[in-house]
Amino acid sequence: MFRLCLVFVNGKIGGLNRKIKMKYQVSEERYKILMSRYHEFVEGMGHPDKIPVKVFDALSQKQNEELLLIRDISAYLQKKKDNDIAKQNQTEGTAEKEEETKEPEEQKPE
């Protein structure tokens, strides 16, 4: 078994470069196939006239369906989070307005 290590660098998040390391155990045969594709990919990077080499195999239909489901659920949860934050901000805003209206009344001399 060979260890295949992939490092992805995302854009700046919060002022920091974020690196994600993923390690997989693969067979020697699979490792050789992936590395040969990778070397072809690297060789073709400087040549825009060459057809790009796909290093990894395409996803199966089931994997694509699972990805779509994950995206749909993530979008739903993000909307829910945004709505919850908006409601919280709204209730905090009304609470602040109530406090502002109460304070001047208390300060008036009787």
Biopython code that builds the backbone (N, CA, C, O; Angstrom):
import numpy as np
from Bio.PDB.StructureBuilder import StructureBuilder

atoms = [
    (1, "MET", "N", (0.832, -1.180, 0.000)),
    (1, "MET", "CA", (0.000, 0.000, 0.000)),
    (1, "MET", "C", (0.877, 1.245, 0.000)),
    (1, "MET", "O", (1.889, 1.319, 0.697)),
    (2, "PHE", "N", (0.462, 2.211, -0.796)),
    (2, "PHE", "CA", (1.157, 3.480, -0.878)),
    (2, "PHE", "C", (0.273, 4.560, -0.278)),
    (2, "PHE", "O", (-0.954, 4.462, -0.300)),
    (3, "ARG", "N", (0.897, 5.567, 0.246)),
    (3, "ARG", "CA", (0.140, 6.693, 0.796)),
    (3, "ARG", "C", (0.179, 7.815, -0.220)),
    (3, "ARG", "O", (1.249, 8.288, -0.602)),
    (4, "LEU", "N", (-0.993, 8.235, -0.651)),
    (4, "LEU", "CA", (-1.127, 9.334, -1.591)),
    (4, "LEU", "C", (-1.576, 10.551, -0.792)),
    (4, "LEU", "O", (-2.627, 10.517, -0.152)),
    (5, "CYS", "N", (-0.807, 11.603, -0.821)),
    (5, "CYS", "CA", (-1.096, 12.794, -0.036)),
    (5, "CYS", "C", (-1.433, 13.942, -0.982)),
    (5, "CYS", "O", (-0.648, 14.277, -1.869)),
    (6, "LEU", "N", (-2.591, 14.531, -0.791)),
    (6, "LEU", "CA", (-3.031, 15.657, -1.605)),
    (6, "LEU", "C", (-3.109, 16.890, -0.716)),
    (6, "LEU", "O", (-3.608, 16.817, 0.407)),
    (7, "VAL", "N", (-2.629, 18.003, -1.203)),
    (7, "VAL", "CA", (-2.699, 19.254, -0.449)),
    (7, "VAL", "C", (-3.446, 20.267, -1.293)),
    (7, "VAL", "O", (-3.058, 20.559, -2.424)),
    (8, "PHE", "N", (-4.523, 20.801, -0.732)),
    (8, "PHE", "CA", (-5.312, 21.815, -1.397)),
    (8, "PHE", "C", (-5.097, 23.119, -0.658)),
    (8, "PHE", "O", (-5.134, 23.147, 0.573)),
    (9, "VAL", "N", (-4.873, 24.190, -1.381)),
    (9, "VAL", "CA", (-4.725, 25.501, -0.759)),
    (9, "VAL", "C", (-5.914, 26.347, -1.177)),
    (9, "VAL", "O", (-6.081, 26.679, -2.351)),
    (10, "ASN", "N", (-6.732, 26.688, -0.201)),
    (10, "ASN", "CA", (-7.881, 27.548, -0.468)),
    (10, "ASN", "C", (-7.427, 28.987, -0.441)),
    (10, "ASN", "O", (-6.313, 29.290, -0.014)),
    (11, "GLY", "N", (-8.285, 29.865, -0.895)),
    (11, "GLY", "CA", (-7.982, 31.285, -0.849)),
    (11, "GLY", "C", (-7.881, 31.768, 0.584)),
    (11, "GLY", "O", (-8.081, 31.001, 1.526)),
    (12, "LYS", "N", (-7.573, 33.025, 0.740)),
    (12, "LYS", "CA", (-7.411, 33.564, 2.081)),
    (12, "LYS", "C", (-8.758, 33.583, 2.797)),
    (12, "LYS", "O", (-9.750, 34.097, 2.280)),
    (13, "ILE", "N", (-8.767, 33.022, 3.971)),
    (13, "ILE", "CA", (-9.957, 33.010, 4.804)),
    (13, "ILE", "C", (-9.560, 33.641, 6.130)),
    (13, "ILE", "O", (-8.739, 33.096, 6.867)),
    (14, "GLY", "N", (-10.135, 34.764, 6.419)),
    (14, "GLY", "CA", (-9.799, 35.439, 7.666)),
    (14, "GLY", "C", (-8.355, 35.886, 7.713)),
    (14, "GLY", "O", (-7.764, 35.948, 8.791)),
    (15, "GLY", "N", (-7.775, 36.199, 6.565)),
    (15, "GLY", "CA", (-6.398, 36.675, 6.522)),
    (15, "GLY", "C", (-5.365, 35.564, 6.554)),
    (15, "GLY", "O", (-4.166, 35.840, 6.519)),
    (16, "LEU", "N", (-5.801, 34.316, 6.620)),
    (16, "LEU", "CA", (-4.862, 33.195, 6.673)),
    (16, "LEU", "C", (-5.037, 32.307, 5.450)),
    (16, "LEU", "O", (-6.154, 32.100, 4.978)),
    (17, "ASN", "N", (-3.933, 31.788, 4.945)),
    (17, "ASN", "CA", (-4.033, 30.790, 3.890)),
    (17, "ASN", "C", (-4.361, 29.467, 4.556)),
    (17, "ASN", "O", (-3.705, 29.058, 5.513)),
    (18, "ARG", "N", (-5.359, 28.822, 4.051)),
    (18, "ARG", "CA", (-5.810, 27.579, 4.653)),
    (18, "ARG", "C", (-5.351, 26.408, 3.800)),
    (18, "ARG", "O", (-5.633, 26.367, 2.603)),
    (19, "LYS", "N", (-4.654, 25.463, 4.398)),
    (19, "LYS", "CA", (-4.221, 24.275, 3.682)),
    (19, "LYS", "C", (-4.992, 23.078, 4.217)),
    (19, "LYS", "O", (-5.163, 22.915, 5.425)),
    (20, "ILE", "N", (-5.447, 22.253, 3.298)),
    (20, "ILE", "CA", (-6.166, 21.050, 3.676)),
    (20, "ILE", "C", (-5.357, 19.871, 3.166)),
    (20, "ILE", "O", (-5.098, 19.758, 1.968)),
    (21, "LYS", "N", (-4.961, 19.003, 4.070)),
    (21, "LYS", "CA", (-4.203, 17.819, 3.679)),
    (21, "LYS", "C", (-5.113, 16.609, 3.745)),
    (21, "LYS", "O", (-5.816, 16.396, 4.733)),
    (22, "MET", "N", (-5.093, 15.830, 2.695)),
    (22, "MET", "CA", (-5.893, 14.620, 2.653)),
    (22, "MET", "C", (-4.963, 13.453, 2.348)),
    (22, "MET", "O", (-4.178, 13.507, 1.401)),
    (23, "LYS", "N", (-5.054, 12.406, 3.149)),
    (23, "LYS", "CA", (-4.202, 11.243, 2.941)),
    (23, "LYS", "C", (-5.081, 10.032, 2.646)),
    (23, "LYS", "O", (-6.096, 9.804, 3.304)),
    (24, "TYR", "N", (-4.672, 9.270, 1.654)),
    (24, "TYR", "CA", (-5.417, 8.085, 1.253)),
    (24, "TYR", "C", (-4.460, 6.907, 1.151)),
    (24, "TYR", "O", (-3.303, 7.075, 0.767)),
    (25, "GLN", "N", (-4.931, 5.734, 1.487)),
    (25, "GLN", "CA", (-4.174, 4.515, 1.269)),
    (25, "GLN", "C", (-4.642, 3.933, -0.066)),
    (25, "GLN", "O", (-5.829, 3.658, -0.245)),
    (26, "VAL", "N", (-3.715, 3.749, -0.995)),
    (26, "VAL", "CA", (-4.060, 3.198, -2.299)),
    (26, "VAL", "C", (-3.113, 2.050, -2.620)),
    (26, "VAL", "O", (-2.008, 1.967, -2.084)),
    (27, "SER", "N", (-3.560, 1.182, -3.490)),
    (27, "SER", "CA", (-2.718, 0.059, -3.895)),
    (27, "SER", "C", (-1.585, 0.563, -4.789)),
    (27, "SER", "O", (-1.637, 1.671, -5.323)),
    (28, "GLU", "N", (-0.568, -0.272, -4.937)),
    (28, "GLU", "CA", (0.585, 0.110, -5.758)),
    (28, "GLU", "C", (0.165, 0.347, -7.205)),
    (28, "GLU", "O", (0.637, 1.288, -7.843)),
    (29, "GLU", "N", (-0.711, -0.493, -7.719)),
    (29, "GLU", "CA", (-1.180, -0.361, -9.105)),
    (29, "GLU", "C", (-1.918, 0.972, -9.300)),
    (29, "GLU", "O", (-1.662, 1.696, -10.262)),
    (30, "ARG", "N", (-2.827, 1.279, -8.382)),
    (30, "ARG", "CA", (-3.598, 2.520, -8.478)),
    (30, "ARG", "C", (-2.685, 3.733, -8.336)),
    (30, "ARG", "O", (-2.872, 4.741, -9.017)),
    (31, "TYR", "N", (-1.703, 3.634, -7.455)),
    (31, "TYR", "CA", (-0.743, 4.709, -7.248)),
    (31, "TYR", "C", (0.027, 4.997, -8.537)),
    (31, "TYR", "O", (0.215, 6.156, -8.905)),
    (32, "LYS", "N", (0.468, 3.945, -9.216)),
    (32, "LYS", "CA", (1.217, 4.124, -10.466)),
    (32, "LYS", "C", (0.352, 4.785, -11.541)),
    (32, "LYS", "O", (0.818, 5.651, -12.282)),
    (33, "ILE", "N", (-0.910, 4.366, -11.612)),
    (33, "ILE", "CA", (-1.822, 4.958, -12.598)),
    (33, "ILE", "C", (-2.007, 6.448, -12.320)),
    (33, "ILE", "O", (-1.895, 7.275, -13.225)),
    (34, "LEU", "N", (-2.289, 6.777, -11.069)),
    (34, "LEU", "CA", (-2.510, 8.180, -10.705)),
    (34, "LEU", "C", (-1.264, 9.021, -10.917)),
    (34, "LEU", "O", (-1.355, 10.145, -11.412)),
    (35, "MET", "N", (-0.106, 8.498, -10.552)),
    (35, "MET", "CA", (1.129, 9.260, -10.712)),
    (35, "MET", "C", (1.477, 9.465, -12.182)),
    (35, "MET", "O", (1.981, 10.526, -12.551)),
    (36, "SER", "N", (1.217, 8.460, -13.034)),
    (36, "SER", "CA", (1.487, 8.651, -14.463)),
    (36, "SER", "C", (0.563, 9.723, -15.044)),
    (36, "SER", "O", (0.995, 10.543, -15.854)),
    (37, "ARG", "N", (-0.715, 9.716, -14.627)),
    (37, "ARG", "CA", (-1.644, 10.754, -15.075)),
    (37, "ARG", "C", (-1.212, 12.121, -14.566)),
    (37, "ARG", "O", (-1.298, 13.125, -15.273)),
    (38, "TYR", "N", (-0.747, 12.135, -13.328)),
    (38, "TYR", "CA", (-0.313, 13.398, -12.737)),
    (38, "TYR", "C", (0.877, 13.978, -13.505)),
    (38, "TYR", "O", (0.916, 15.177, -13.784)),
    (39, "HIS", "N", (1.850, 13.121, -13.846)),
    (39, "HIS", "CA", (3.012, 13.594, -14.592)),
    (39, "HIS", "C", (2.606, 14.100, -15.982)),
    (39, "HIS", "O", (3.150, 15.095, -16.462)),
    (40, "GLU", "N", (1.656, 13.421, -16.624)),
    (40, "GLU", "CA", (1.132, 13.903, -17.911)),
    (40, "GLU", "C", (0.459, 15.267, -17.738)),
    (40, "GLU", "O", (0.607, 16.159, -18.574)),
    (41, "PHE", "N", (-0.280, 15.408, -16.639)),
    (41, "PHE", "CA", (-0.959, 16.663, -16.348)),
    (41, "PHE", "C", (0.048, 17.799, -16.174)),
    (41, "PHE", "O", (-0.130, 18.883, -16.731)),
    (42, "VAL", "N", (1.106, 17.548, -15.399)),
    (42, "VAL", "CA", (2.122, 18.572, -15.143)),
    (42, "VAL", "C", (2.849, 18.944, -16.431)),
    (42, "VAL", "O", (3.130, 20.120, -16.661)),
    (43, "GLU", "N", (3.156, 17.966, -17.269)),
    (43, "GLU", "CA", (3.839, 18.236, -18.542)),
    (43, "GLU", "C", (2.979, 19.098, -19.460)),
    (43, "GLU", "O", (3.505, 19.933, -20.196)),
    (44, "GLY", "N", (1.675, 18.905, -19.424)),
    (44, "GLY", "CA", (0.777, 19.640, -20.308)),
    (44, "GLY", "C", (0.340, 20.987, -19.775)),
    (44, "GLY", "O", (-0.384, 21.710, -20.459)),
    (45, "MET", "N", (0.761, 21.347, -18.566)),
    (45, "MET", "CA", (0.310, 22.609, -17.969)),
    (45, "MET", "C", (0.750, 23.836, -18.743)),
    (45, "MET", "O", (0.003, 24.812, -18.809)),
    (46, "GLY", "N", (1.920, 23.822, -19.322)),
    (46, "GLY", "CA", (2.424, 24.992, -20.032)),
    (46, "GLY", "C", (2.028, 25.044, -21.493)),
    (46, "GLY", "O", (2.460, 25.940, -22.218)),
    (47, "HIS", "N", (1.223, 24.109, -21.934)),
    (47, "HIS", "CA", (0.853, 24.022, -23.349)),
    (47, "HIS", "C", (-0.666, 24.153, -23.491)),
    (47, "HIS", "O", (-1.387, 23.173, -23.302)),
    (48, "PRO", "N", (-1.160, 25.349, -23.820)),
    (48, "PRO", "CA", (-2.611, 25.543, -23.914)),
    (48, "PRO", "C", (-3.256, 24.797, -25.080)),
    (48, "PRO", "O", (-4.473, 24.608, -25.093)),
    (49, "ASP", "N", (-2.459, 24.372, -26.056)),
    (49, "ASP", "CA", (-3.036, 23.672, -27.210)),
    (49, "ASP", "C", (-3.292, 22.198, -26.915)),
    (49, "ASP", "O", (-4.014, 21.548, -27.672)),
    (50, "LYS", "N", (-2.727, 21.648, -25.843)),
    (50, "LYS", "CA", (-2.951, 20.247, -25.486)),
    (50, "LYS", "C", (-4.267, 20.093, -24.725)),
    (50, "LYS", "O", (-4.700, 20.997, -24.009)),
    (51, "ILE", "N", (-4.882, 18.947, -24.894)),
    (51, "ILE", "CA", (-6.114, 18.633, -24.163)),
    (51, "ILE", "C", (-5.734, 18.338, -22.711)),
    (51, "ILE", "O", (-4.811, 17.561, -22.467)),
    (52, "PRO", "N", (-6.430, 18.944, -21.742)),
    (52, "PRO", "CA", (-6.100, 18.702, -20.336)),
    (52, "PRO", "C", (-6.276, 17.232, -19.945)),
    (52, "PRO", "O", (-7.209, 16.563, -20.389)),
    (53, "VAL", "N", (-5.374, 16.756, -19.119)),
    (53, "VAL", "CA", (-5.417, 15.372, -18.643)),
    (53, "VAL", "C", (-6.191, 15.338, -17.341)),
    (53, "VAL", "O", (-5.938, 16.144, -16.446)),
    (54, "LYS", "N", (-7.128, 14.418, -17.227)),
    (54, "LYS", "CA", (-7.867, 14.239, -15.982)),
    (54, "LYS", "C", (-7.115, 13.214, -15.142)),
    (54, "LYS", "O", (-6.956, 12.062, -15.547)),
    (55, "VAL", "N", (-6.658, 13.640, -13.980)),
    (55, "VAL", "CA", (-5.872, 12.765, -13.115)),
    (55, "VAL", "C", (-6.759, 11.720, -12.468)),
    (55, "VAL", "O", (-6.395, 10.545, -12.419)),
    (56, "PHE", "N", (-7.910, 12.125, -11.974)),
    (56, "PHE", "CA", (-8.800, 11.198, -11.279)),
    (56, "PHE", "C", (-9.938, 10.764, -12.182)),
    (56, "PHE", "O", (-10.307, 11.471, -13.120)),
    (57, "ASP", "N", (-10.491, 9.595, -11.892)),
    (57, "ASP", "CA", (-11.622, 9.071, -12.653)),
    (57, "ASP", "C", (-12.874, 9.896, -12.361)),
    (57, "ASP", "O", (-12.983, 10.537, -11.316)),
    (58, "ALA", "N", (-13.808, 9.866, -13.298)),
    (58, "ALA", "CA", (-15.075, 10.575, -13.117)),
    (58, "ALA", "C", (-15.874, 9.905, -11.994)),
    (58, "ALA", "O", (-15.716, 8.715, -11.724)),
    (59, "LEU", "N", (-16.730, 10.692, -11.353)),
    (59, "LEU", "CA", (-17.559, 10.155, -10.280)),
    (59, "LEU", "C", (-18.685, 9.299, -10.849)),
    (59, "LEU", "O", (-19.145, 9.520, -11.969)),
    (60, "SER", "N", (-19.116, 8.326, -10.065)),
    (60, "SER", "CA", (-20.230, 7.479, -10.488)),
    (60, "SER", "C", (-21.541, 8.257, -10.339)),
    (60, "SER", "O", (-21.571, 9.325, -9.728)),
    (61, "GLN", "N", (-22.607, 7.716, -10.895)),
    (61, "GLN", "CA", (-23.918, 8.359, -10.820)),
    (61, "GLN", "C", (-24.356, 8.505, -9.366)),
    (61, "GLN", "O", (-24.897, 9.543, -8.986)),
    (62, "LYS", "N", (-24.131, 7.487, -8.558)),
    (62, "LYS", "CA", (-24.518, 7.525, -7.150)),
    (62, "LYS", "C", (-23.741, 8.627, -6.415)),
    (62, "LYS", "O", (-24.318, 9.358, -5.610)),
    (63, "GLN", "N", (-22.454, 8.746, -6.687)),
    (63, "GLN", "CA", (-21.647, 9.784, -6.051)),
    (63, "GLN", "C", (-22.125, 11.181, -6.449)),
    (63, "GLN", "O", (-22.168, 12.087, -5.617)),
    (64, "ASN", "N", (-22.483, 11.352, -7.723)),
    (64, "ASN", "CA", (-23.009, 12.638, -8.183)),
    (64, "ASN", "C", (-24.327, 12.981, -7.491)),
    (64, "ASN", "O", (-24.551, 14.131, -7.112)),
    (65, "GLU", "N", (-25.196, 11.986, -7.328)),
    (65, "GLU", "CA", (-26.463, 12.204, -6.642)),
    (65, "GLU", "C", (-26.235, 12.578, -5.182)),
    (65, "GLU", "O", (-26.910, 13.458, -4.648)),
    (66, "GLU", "N", (-25.273, 11.901, -4.535)),
    (66, "GLU", "CA", (-24.958, 12.224, -3.147)),
    (66, "GLU", "C", (-24.402, 13.641, -3.018)),
    (66, "GLU", "O", (-24.722, 14.354, -2.067)),
    (67, "LEU", "N", (-23.571, 14.044, -3.977)),
    (67, "LEU", "CA", (-23.041, 15.409, -3.967)),
    (67, "LEU", "C", (-24.157, 16.447, -4.107)),
    (67, "LEU", "O", (-24.163, 17.461, -3.409)),
    (68, "LEU", "N", (-25.095, 16.183, -5.012)),
    (68, "LEU", "CA", (-26.223, 17.104, -5.190)),
    (68, "LEU", "C", (-27.060, 17.201, -3.916)),
    (68, "LEU", "O", (-27.506, 18.285, -3.541)),
    (69, "LEU", "N", (-27.271, 16.064, -3.255)),
    (69, "LEU", "CA", (-28.025, 16.059, -2.009)),
    (69, "LEU", "C", (-27.296, 16.874, -0.943)),
    (69, "LEU", "O", (-27.915, 17.657, -0.222)),
    (70, "ILE", "N", (-25.985, 16.689, -0.844)),
    (70, "ILE", "CA", (-25.191, 17.445, 0.122)),
    (70, "ILE", "C", (-25.269, 18.943, -0.171)),
    (70, "ILE", "O", (-25.399, 19.750, 0.750)),
    (71, "ARG", "N", (-25.190, 19.312, -1.439)),
    (71, "ARG", "CA", (-25.288, 20.732, -1.808)),
    (71, "ARG", "C", (-26.649, 21.312, -1.457)),
    (71, "ARG", "O", (-26.739, 22.430, -0.950)),
    (72, "ASP", "N", (-27.714, 20.548, -1.727)),
    (72, "ASP", "CA", (-29.064, 21.023, -1.409)),
    (72, "ASP", "C", (-29.229, 21.209, 0.097)),
    (72, "ASP", "O", (-29.770, 22.220, 0.544)),
    (73, "ILE", "N", (-28.768, 20.246, 0.870)),
    (73, "ILE", "CA", (-28.889, 20.335, 2.323)),
    (73, "ILE", "C", (-28.051, 21.488, 2.851)),
    (73, "ILE", "O", (-28.489, 22.215, 3.743)),
    (74, "SER", "N", (-26.864, 21.663, 2.318)),
    (74, "SER", "CA", (-26.004, 22.770, 2.752)),
    (74, "SER", "C", (-26.652, 24.118, 2.445)),
    (74, "SER", "O", (-26.608, 25.029, 3.271)),
    (75, "ALA", "N", (-27.245, 24.247, 1.279)),
    (75, "ALA", "CA", (-27.917, 25.496, 0.909)),
    (75, "ALA", "C", (-29.096, 25.758, 1.849)),
    (75, "ALA", "O", (-29.299, 26.890, 2.290)),
    (76, "TYR", "N", (-29.872, 24.715, 2.156)),
    (76, "TYR", "CA", (-31.009, 24.851, 3.069)),
    (76, "TYR", "C", (-30.533, 25.292, 4.454)),
    (76, "TYR", "O", (-31.107, 26.201, 5.055)),
    (77, "LEU", "N", (-29.474, 24.637, 4.958)),
    (77, "LEU", "CA", (-28.961, 24.980, 6.283)),
    (77, "LEU", "C", (-28.386, 26.390, 6.321)),
    (77, "LEU", "O", (-28.517, 27.084, 7.330)),
    (78, "GLN", "N", (-27.752, 26.819, 5.238)),
    (78, "GLN", "CA", (-27.213, 28.185, 5.184)),
    (78, "GLN", "C", (-28.340, 29.211, 5.222)),
    (78, "GLN", "O", (-28.238, 30.224, 5.914)),
    (79, "LYS", "N", (-29.432, 28.946, 4.466)),
    (79, "LYS", "CA", (-30.585, 29.851, 4.489)),
    (79, "LYS", "C", (-31.178, 29.914, 5.891)),
    (79, "LYS", "O", (-31.520, 30.989, 6.382)),
    (80, "LYS", "N", (-31.297, 28.747, 6.533)),
    (80, "LYS", "CA", (-31.852, 28.691, 7.880)),
    (80, "LYS", "C", (-30.976, 29.485, 8.846)),
    (80, "LYS", "O", (-31.488, 30.226, 9.685)),
    (81, "LYS", "N", (-29.682, 29.336, 8.731)),
    (81, "LYS", "CA", (-28.752, 30.074, 9.586)),
    (81, "LYS", "C", (-28.906, 31.580, 9.355)),
    (81, "LYS", "O", (-28.966, 32.351, 10.313)),
    (82, "ASP", "N", (-28.969, 31.995, 8.099)),
    (82, "ASP", "CA", (-29.130, 33.412, 7.775)),
    (82, "ASP", "C", (-30.436, 33.959, 8.352)),
    (82, "ASP", "O", (-30.467, 35.065, 8.891)),
    (83, "ASN", "N", (-31.516, 33.175, 8.236)),
    (83, "ASN", "CA", (-32.801, 33.601, 8.789)),
    (83, "ASN", "C", (-32.740, 33.712, 10.308)),
    (83, "ASN", "O", (-33.266, 34.668, 10.878)),
    (84, "ASP", "N", (-32.105, 32.747, 10.967)),
    (84, "ASP", "CA", (-31.975, 32.782, 12.422)),
    (84, "ASP", "C", (-31.169, 33.994, 12.873)),
    (84, "ASP", "O", (-31.518, 34.642, 13.859)),
    (85, "ILE", "N", (-30.097, 34.300, 12.158)),
    (85, "ILE", "CA", (-29.280, 35.469, 12.500)),
    (85, "ILE", "C", (-30.079, 36.754, 12.295)),
    (85, "ILE", "O", (-29.998, 37.675, 13.108)),
    (86, "ALA", "N", (-30.847, 36.814, 11.211)),
    (86, "ALA", "CA", (-31.670, 37.997, 10.943)),
    (86, "ALA", "C", (-32.717, 38.175, 12.041)),
    (86, "ALA", "O", (-32.948, 39.294, 12.501)),
    (87, "LYS", "N", (-33.353, 37.073, 12.467)),
    (87, "LYS", "CA", (-34.338, 37.158, 13.547)),
    (87, "LYS", "C", (-33.682, 37.617, 14.841)),
    (87, "LYS", "O", (-34.238, 38.442, 15.565)),
    (88, "GLN", "N", (-32.500, 37.085, 15.131)),
    (88, "GLN", "CA", (-31.795, 37.470, 16.345)),
    (88, "GLN", "C", (-31.428, 38.954, 16.314)),
    (88, "GLN", "O", (-31.593, 39.660, 17.309)),
    (89, "ASN", "N", (-30.934, 39.417, 15.178)),
    (89, "ASN", "CA", (-30.600, 40.836, 15.036)),
    (89, "ASN", "C", (-31.839, 41.710, 15.183)),
    (89, "ASN", "O", (-31.786, 42.789, 15.774)),
    (90, "GLN", "N", (-32.947, 41.234, 14.641)),
    (90, "GLN", "CA", (-34.188, 41.993, 14.724)),
    (90, "GLN", "C", (-34.660, 42.082, 16.176)),
    (90, "GLN", "O", (-35.065, 43.156, 16.623)),
    (91, "THR", "N", (-34.616, 40.983, 16.915)),
    (91, "THR", "CA", (-35.049, 41.009, 18.310)),
    (91, "THR", "C", (-34.101, 41.850, 19.158)),
    (91, "THR", "O", (-34.544, 42.540, 20.076)),
    (92, "GLU", "N", (-32.810, 41.804, 18.864)),
    (92, "GLU", "CA", (-31.849, 42.646, 19.586)),
    (92, "GLU", "C", (-32.110, 44.116, 19.278)),
    (92, "GLU", "O", (-32.011, 44.965, 20.164)),
    (93, "GLY", "N", (-32.440, 44.417, 18.030)),
    (93, "GLY", "CA", (-32.735, 45.791, 17.635)),
    (93, "GLY", "C", (-33.970, 46.326, 18.334)),
    (93, "GLY", "O", (-33.979, 47.472, 18.782)),
    (94, "THR", "N", (-35.011, 45.513, 18.433)),
    (94, "THR", "CA", (-36.228, 45.963, 19.116)),
    (94, "THR", "C", (-35.984, 46.090, 20.614)),
    (94, "THR", "O", (-36.542, 46.981, 21.254)),
    (95, "ALA", "N", (-35.164, 45.219, 21.180)),
    (95, "ALA", "CA", (-34.844, 45.311, 22.607)),
    (95, "ALA", "C", (-34.068, 46.603, 22.887)),
    (95, "ALA", "O", (-34.312, 47.259, 23.900)),
    (96, "GLU", "N", (-33.153, 46.967, 22.016)),
    (96, "GLU", "CA", (-32.390, 48.202, 22.175)),
    (96, "GLU", "C", (-33.302, 49.420, 22.068)),
    (96, "GLU", "O", (-33.152, 50.374, 22.832)),
    (97, "LYS", "N", (-34.245, 49.396, 21.126)),
    (97, "LYS", "CA", (-35.185, 50.508, 20.968)),
    (97, "LYS", "C", (-36.053, 50.664, 22.211)),
    (97, "LYS", "O", (-36.334, 51.785, 22.635)),
    (98, "GLU", "N", (-36.481, 49.545, 22.799)),
    (98, "GLU", "CA", (-37.292, 49.596, 24.017)),
    (98, "GLU", "C", (-36.490, 50.197, 25.165)),
    (98, "GLU", "O", (-37.017, 50.990, 25.945)),
    (99, "GLU", "N", (-35.218, 49.823, 25.270)),
    (99, "GLU", "CA", (-34.361, 50.372, 26.311)),
    (99, "GLU", "C", (-34.158, 51.868, 26.112)),
    (99, "GLU", "O", (-34.149, 52.629, 27.080)),
    (100, "GLU", "N", (-33.997, 52.291, 24.870)),
    (100, "GLU", "CA", (-33.808, 53.714, 24.576)),
    (100, "GLU", "C", (-35.038, 54.522, 24.946)),
    (100, "GLU", "O", (-34.925, 55.635, 25.459)),
    (101, "THR", "N", (-36.209, 53.966, 24.686)),
    (101, "THR", "CA", (-37.437, 54.694, 25.016)),
    (101, "THR", "C", (-37.676, 54.708, 26.520)),
    (101, "THR", "O", (-38.259, 55.672, 27.015)),
    (102, "LYS", "N", (-37.267, 53.714, 27.260)),
    (102, "LYS", "CA", (-37.448, 53.666, 28.707)),
    (102, "LYS", "C", (-36.482, 54.610, 29.419)),
    (102, "LYS", "O", (-36.871, 55.246, 30.399)),
    (103, "GLU", "N", (-35.266, 54.719, 28.968)),
    (103, "GLU", "CA", (-34.253, 55.521, 29.644)),
    (103, "GLU", "C", (-34.639, 56.996, 29.740)),
    (103, "GLU", "O", (-34.520, 57.562, 30.827)),
    (104, "PRO", "N", (-35.092, 57.650, 28.675)),
    (104, "PRO", "CA", (-35.450, 59.074, 28.810)),
    (104, "PRO", "C", (-36.605, 59.298, 29.791)),
    (104, "PRO", "O", (-36.629, 60.322, 30.474)),
    (105, "GLU", "N", (-37.534, 58.394, 29.877)),
    (105, "GLU", "CA", (-38.659, 58.531, 30.797)),
    (105, "GLU", "C", (-38.174, 58.492, 32.238)),
    (105, "GLU", "O", (-38.662, 59.243, 33.082)),
    (106, "GLU", "N", (-37.207, 57.612, 32.522)),
    (106, "GLU", "CA", (-36.687, 57.465, 33.878)),
    (106, "GLU", "C", (-35.863, 58.680, 34.297)),
    (106, "GLU", "O", (-35.803, 58.992, 35.486)),
    (107, "GLN", "N", (-35.232, 59.367, 33.360)),
    (107, "GLN", "CA", (-34.357, 60.482, 33.672)),
    (107, "GLN", "C", (-35.132, 61.775, 33.924)),
    (107, "GLN", "O", (-34.567, 62.708, 34.495)),
    (108, "LYS", "N", (-36.378, 61.870, 33.531)),
    (108, "LYS", "CA", (-37.163, 63.077, 33.720)),
    (108, "LYS", "C", (-37.452, 63.281, 35.213)),
    (108, "LYS", "O", (-37.925, 62.364, 35.885)),
    (109, "PRO", "N", (-37.170, 64.469, 35.723)),
    (109, "PRO", "CA", (-37.486, 64.731, 37.147)),
    (109, "PRO", "C", (-38.983, 64.896, 37.333)),
    (109, "PRO", "O", (-39.680, 65.410, 36.458)),
    (110, "GLU", "N", (-39.461, 64.456, 38.472)),
    (110, "GLU", "CA", (-40.903, 64.542, 38.727)),
    (110, "GLU", "C", (-41.245, 65.659, 39.643)),
    (110, "GLU", "O", (-42.418, 65.863, 39.956)),
]
sb = StructureBuilder()
sb.init_structure("model")
sb.init_model(0)
sb.init_chain("A")
sb.init_seg("    ")
for serial, (resi, resn, name, xyz) in enumerate(atoms, 1):
    if name == "N":
        sb.init_residue(resn, " ", resi, " ")
    sb.init_atom(name, np.array(xyz, "f"), 0.0, 1.0, " ", f" {name:<3s}", serial, name[0])
structure = sb.get_structure()
